[in-house]
Amino acid sequence: MGILPQLDAAEWLALVQHELFLFATFFFILGALDELVVDLAYGWLRLRGKVATPLVDEGQLRARPLSGIAAIFVPAWDEARVIRAMLTHARLAWPQAEARFYIGCYRNDAATLAEASIVAREDSRVRVVVHDRDGPTCKADCLNALYAALQADESRSGERARMVVLHDAEDMVDPAALAALDAALDHAEFVQLPVLALPQPGSRFVAGHYSDEFAEAHGKVMVVRSALGAGIPGAGVGSAVERETLERLAQLSGGNGPFAVKSLTEDYEFGLNVGSIGGRDRFLRLRTREGRLIATRAYFPSRIDTAVRQKTRWIHGIALQGWDRLGWNGGIVRLWMKLRDRRGPFAALLLAMAYLLLLSTGLLGIAALFGVLLPVKASPLLTAMLVICSFAFVWRALVRAVFTTREFGWREGLLAILRIPVSNVIAIMAGRRAIAAYVATLRGAEARWDKTDHDDHPASLAMAPHTA
């Protein structure tokens, strides 16, 4: 007992705070180094011309005949507010006769079924598939029902599809995307286009933080993954898979369909599963000569509660279920990317700790100012680590601002820096909920389709070009 120093309560509090700061800053620096490696890899690949974004002639690309039937799968539960706008825009953007739209509806969702049926009566390329189970089941189950409908159509017609394209009911497809995907599948079995989360004037910070995250992830991280052969996780939208590869995945599932019904993020797993069976994958970034990125555009949640719900599902499915379902197989680069994908819960814990430490530091500083406690001094080691963290934060904020500016202009780029705390708070809340939901599944609870509600569709938005 005599070995331990005799400290009063205030001194113990200062000691605990100091040690927690060391713990948090150590892992923040580790995370910053991880991000810096990705930044350096992107810069090196770009200097070598390995990740250039080619400019294409949109007219020539859209005039290119498709190599066969393109089956577009759109699962839809409770999407009456957006499904007709989505389909109206998509069928006008993709007038090719080979484009066939398969819309997955549920027998107990009369509103969505009615809206989709209106479009189906206007265009014979649109087929409404009514699931034989009450919804919502899960997105993968709905996709598997669409796959069964495609098989039935192929059996009747004797004509096999060239590819299956995945989209959601809130997407605004790019007019050049279908031809671009078709051409890219000449050299790959799975292709993913970028996703752009559109800024929303009524939700500059909550919806806007998605704009920043997707601009950086699909402008840098996915580009690096593709160039290094680290596996391309599907985004669930704007992705295409070659028909034979889809059948191989269905056979490997034991006849239950190619999409994993027990996963909350079946799209993420789907892309990685293509690579695991030897399929070639590619993240495809193209711009028109006018500067428009060929990408899927969509409105993401504009309220903090819906954003937390959506990110809870992502963290639960990718980080927690992904650990269980996909394991840690693969080479060193794939393992590195899996580790990055699964850091969500730990990152949420660190962020929560950091904000609590900042709050406690402020309170202790006020107490010291009034003479209640002695001022707390950081050790030289902690001071150095805090300085490194400060520089790392500035660098990360600048990188995020650059990628947001490239897609949405300098005003959104500046807002990207201000939105970082919003992104962090949502991550903390979603991480806590994801861990609670995962623990519940370990006790026997069923993981359900906690889908995101959509009120608006951006089809009327003019896609302004950006040439940066």
N, C-alpha and C positions, 0 to 999 in steps of 0.2 A: 504493500500500500504506500510505503514511503517513497517509492520510485516515482509515482505520479506527482506532478506539480499540484500544489494547492491553488486552485483557481476559483474565483467567485463566479456567479451566474453570468455576469456580463462578459467576463473573459472567456468562459466556455462558449457563449453565443458567438463571440468574435472568432474563436478558433474553428467552430463548426462551419461558420460562414466562409472562412478562408479556405478550408478543405473542400467545400462544395464548389467554390469558385475554381479551384485547381482542377477538380474533376470535370466540371463543365467546359472550361477553356481548353483542356487537353483534347476532349472529343470534338469540340468545335474546330480546333486547329487541324485535327485529323480529317474532319469532313471538308475543311477548306482545301487541304492538300489533294484530296480526292477530286474535288471540283476543278482544281488547278490543273491536274493531270488531263482531265477531259478538255479543258480550255487549250492546253498546249498541244494535245493530240489534234484538236480541230484546226488550230493555227498551222501546225506542221502539214497536215493533210491538205489544207487549203493552199499553202505555199507550193506544194508539189502538184497542185491541180487535180487532186484525187476527189475533192468534194465540191467541185464547181457546180453551179446551178445553170444548166443549159437554157438558152433562149430558143423557143420553138415558134414556128409559124402556126398560129392557131387555126387559120383557115385550112391549111394543108393537113394539119393533124385531124381536125374534125371531118375532113373529107375522106380520110383514110377508111376504107371498108373494114368492118370488124371481121375477125377471123372465124366467127361462129356465134352461137347464141350466148348472150350475156344475161345470166339470171341474177336479178338484183333482189336480195332478200331484205325485207323490212319488217322486223317484229314490232307489233304494236299492241300495247295494253294501255287503255285509258288515254288515248292520243287523239280524241275527237277534235281537240282545238287546233291541232297542227297537221294532221295526216293529209287532209285534202290539199292544203297549201303546198306541202312537201311534194306530193305526187304531181300536182299540176305543174310546178316548176320543173321537176325532174323529167317528166315526159316531154316537156317542151325543150329542155336542155339537151336531152338525148332522144332525138327523133328516129334513131336507127330502128329498122324493123327487127333487128336481132336482139334488141333490148327487151327483156321480159321482166316485169315487176311482180314479185311474189310478196303479197302483204299478209302477214300472219295476224289474224284477229281471233278473239275468243267468243264463244257462243253466249257468254254472259256479259259481254261488253257491246250492247246494242248501239251505243252512240258512235263508237269508233267504226264498227261494222257498217253502219249506215253511211258515214262520211267516205270510207274507202270504196264502198259499192257505187256511190255516185260517180267517182272517177273511173271505175271499172266499166261502167255502162258507156262512158265517153270514149274509151280507148281499149281495144281488144288485147293490147299488150299487158294490161293490168289484170292480174288474177288475185282475187281475194281467197285466202285459205283460212277456213274456219276450224280452229283447234277443237278436237273432240273432248277436251277437258275444260272445266271452268278455270278461269284465270283469276289472279295471275299465278302461273306456275313459276317458271324462271325463264330468262331470256334464251338460254341455251335450249330449253325444251321447245320453245316457240320456233327457234331456228331449225331444230331437228324436224319439226312438223313441216316446215317449208322445204327442207331437203327431201322428205318423203314425197311431197307433192311434185317436186321437180323430177324425182325418179319415176313417178307415175306418168307424168307428161312425156318423158323420154321414152318410156315403154310403149305408150300409145302411138307416138309419132315416129318412132324409130330414129329420131334425131337427137344427138347428144350435145349438151351444152359445152361451150368452150371454157367458160369460167363462171364463178359465182362471185358477185360483188356484195359486200356487206354495208348496210346503211341503217341509220336510225330515223325515226319519224320526224325529228326536228331538224334534219340536215338540209342544207342548201348545197346541192351538188354543183360541181364546176362543169360548164359545157364541154370542156376539152378533156375531162377526166376519164370518161369511158374509153375513148380512143387511146389515151395515154396508157391506161392500165392494160388494154389489149396488146399494145405494142410491147410493153415491158414484160409481159408474160411469155414472149418469145425467148427470153433469157433468164427466167426465174419461174418458180412455182407459187410464190407468195409475194405480193407487192402492196406496200402501204404508202398512201399519199399523206402529205401533211394535213393537220387539222388547224384551222384558225378559229379561235374563240373571239367572236366579234365584240368590240366595246359596245356598251349600252349606256346611252345618255342618262338614264334614270338610275343607274347603278355603277357609278364610276369606280368604286372600290371593290365591292364584292364580285360582281361580274367581271370587272376589269382585271382582277388578279389572275383570272383564268387566261386572259389575253397574254399576260406576261409569261406565265408558266408554259403555255403551249408554244409561244413564239420562241422561247429559249430551248425547250425540249425538242421541238420539231424543226428547229433551225440549226441546232448544234448537237445535242446528245444523240438523237436518233441517227443523225448523219454519221457521227463517229461510230456508233454501233454497227451500222451497215457497212462502213468502210473497213472496219476491223473484223467483220464476220462474227460479231458477238451475239447474233440472234435478234430478230426484229419482233417485239411483242405487238400483237394486233391492237389497234385502237377501237375496233368494232365498227368503224365508219371509214369510208374511203379506202377500203382494202379489197383486194381481189385474190382469189385462189384458183389455181388451175384445176379443172374438173377431175382429172385422174387422181390428183393429190388429195382432193376432198374425199374421194371414194376410199383411198387407202386409210385415211384417218377414221372413216366410218367403220371399216373392217377391223381396225385395231381396237375399236371400242366394243367389239363383240356384237355388232349389229344394233347398237343403241343410238347411232347417229354420230356425226363427226364433232359435235359440240358438247363440251363437258357439262352435264346438267348439275353436277354437285359443286360447281365453281361459281362464285359470285362475279368473277371476272373471266368469263369463258373466252372473251376476245383476246385478252392478254395471253392466256394459255395457248389459244389456237395458233397464234403466230409462232410462238416458240416450239410448239409441237411439229409444225411443218419442218423446221430446222432439225428437230431431233430425229426425224425419219429420213434425213438426207436431202430434203427439199432446199432449193436455193431461195433465199429471201432477199428483198431489196427495198430500201426506203427511197422513194422516187420524188425528187424535187425538180420541178420544171417551172419556168416562167414564160409567159407569152412575150413576144417582142415589145408589147406595150408595157410590160413590167408586172402584170398580174401573176401572182403565184397560183399555180394550178393546185387547188386544195379544197377540202371540204370545209364549208363555213357553217357556223351554228351559234345560236345563243345558249350560253351556259347559265346556271342558276344565278339569279339576281338578288336573292335573299340569303342571309347568313344561315338560316335553318336548313334550307334546301341544299346549300353548298356543303354544309357539314354532313348531311345525310349522304350526298353523293360521294364525298371523299372518304366517309366511313366505309362505304362499300368497296372503294378502290383499295384502301389500306388493308381491310379485312381479306379481300380476295387475293391481292398481289403479294402483300408482305407475309400474312399469316397462313392463309390457305396455300399460297404458292410454296412456302417452305415445306408444308406437309405433302403437297401433291406433286411438286416438280423436283424436290430434293436439291442436291448440290452437284449434280453431274455436269460434265463439260470441261473444256480447257480453261486455262487461267483467265482468259479475257471474258469468257462467258460467266465464270464464277464471280469475277469482279462486277459484272453488270447485274447479276442476280443479287449480290450483296447490296448494290446501290438500290435496286428495286425494293428490297425488303427492310430498308432502314427506317421506314415511316414511323413505326411505333417508338423506336428508340429516339428518333429525331424529335418526336412530339414530347417525349419525356425531357430531353435536354432543353428544348425551347421553354417548356413550362418552368423548369428549374432556373433557367436564365432570367426569365421575367420576375420570378419570385425573389431571386437574389438581388436583382436591380431594385425591386421594391424595398426589400429589407435593408439594402445599403442606404437608400434614401431616408428610411425611418431612423436608422442608427445615426446617420449624419445629422438629422434634425435633433435627435436626443443629445448628441455630442455638442451641438450648437448651444443648447440650453443647459449644458453642464450636467445632464443626467448621467451620461456615460462618457468615458474617455474616447477620444477619436481613434478609429480603427485604421491601422496602417497596413498596406499590402506589402508582402515580402518582395524582394527583388525578382524572384522567380515568377510570382503571380503578376507583378507589374509588367514584366517582359511578355508574358503570355497574353495579357489583356491588350497590350500594344499590337501584338501580332493579330489578335482577333479583330481589332479595330481596322487595321489595314485590309484584312481579308474581307470584312464586311463591305468596306468601300469598293473593293475590287468586284465583289459579287454584285453589288448594286449597279455599278457601271456596266458590267457585262449584261445584266438583265435589261437595263435601259437601252443598250445598243440593239439588242435583238428585238425588243418591242418597237423601237423607233424604225427599224428596217421594214416592219410590216404595217405599222399604224401611224407613223409620223412622230415628230419630236415631242409634241404635247403629251401623247400617251407614253412616250419614253420617259419623260420627267415624272409623270404620275406613277410609272412603274416603281420608282424608288420609294415614293410615299406609300405605295400599296404593300410593301414588304411586311410591315407589322400585321396587316389584315390577313395576308397569306399565312403568317405564323400562327395567329390566333385560331384560324380555321383549322390548321394542321393539328394544333394542340387538342381542340375539341373533338375533331374526327379521330385522332389517335386514341383518345380515352374511350370513345364509343366503340371503336373497332376492337380494342382489347376486350371490352365487356361483352361484345357480341360473339367474339371468338370463344371466350370462356364458356358462354352459354351453349355454343354448339358442342363443346367438349362434354357438357352435361346432358347432351341428347337433344337440344333444341335444333330445329331445322332452319337452315339458312334460306331466307326467302328473297324474292325479287323486290328489293327496296328501291324501286325505280324513281327517277327524277321526274317531277312534274314540269310540263312545258306549256306556257301560255301563249307564246308568240313564235312566229316563224319569220326568218329574215329574208324571204324570197324577194321582197320588194326592194331590198337594199341594193343600191348601185355599187358595184365592185370597183372602187377607184384603184387605178394602178399605182404601184410603188416600185421605183426602179433602183432603189438603194441596194 
